[in-house]
Amino acid sequence: MPLRSLPVESVSVTSLLDGGLRERISRLHTISAPVVLGIAGSVAVGKSTFAAALVEGLSEFQVEVVGTDGFLYSNAVLAERQIESRKGFPESYDESAVVSFIDALHRGDESASVPVYSHTAYDVVVGERRVIGSPDICIIEGVNALQFADHLDLAIYLDADESDLINWYATRFSEICDAAVDDPTSFYSGWSLFPENERREMAESFWYGINHPNLLEYIAPSAAHADLVVRKTHDHSITSVEWRA
């Protein structure tokens, strides 16, 4: 069960940019634009907020961020294929659509667009798309982003101890449940009245039933495709940076 991420310290991302990442991206941009940058890592590691910090730090460029959640098959399709419990695993995504989108970016297709995902409904919004066009940089973030490394210009993997990931996930799950108290349309409304301790127990159950095997079998191995591995500690601060290519 994927959730949106917790904040990462933007000052750390700024230091990362100033330490060589900005130069690397700028060099790629002079060769070919748009630059397609992938960010992968576990559920709850902070991918979307890391991407947002990059956008802020790369203000001299037009940057768009695309989450791979939009390329998930709809809940109805997952149910039809009897893989609802595998949501977030590779087979739950329309991988050919991801590749087609990246190819459109590389062609400079101004009509390049992506499906829209609702984290409130926990489902793809049927018939709705977001036009991305041809920005200077397009950041594609998601647990499976580096599975498309052959199509990316730069690949970043965010890493952290699993004990921290579980804590971040459980905390975020509880926060989302709190936000759903007055929203009966939210996928999380059914858990909104549960006490904190029971929410954490449920979050840990979801983690070990879904996120843990996905991390071990698919997400963590994709780090082998990373040009840059960013290691985070319990407070989301960056503790190490490893350039691999």
Buried (B, 14 or more C-beta within 10 A) or exposed (E): BBBBBBEBBBEBBBBBBEEEBBEBBBEBBEEEBBBBBBBBBBBBBBBBBBBBBBBEBBEEBBBBBBBBBBBBBBBEBBEEEEBEEBBBBBEBBBBEBBBEBBEBBBEEBEEBBBBBBBBBEBBBBEEEEEEBBBBBBBBBBBBBBBBBBEBBBBBBBBBBEBEBBBBBBBBBBBBBBBBBEEEEEBBBBEBBEBEEEEBBEBBBEBBEEBBBBBBEEBBBEBBEBBBBBBBBEEEBEBEEBEEEE
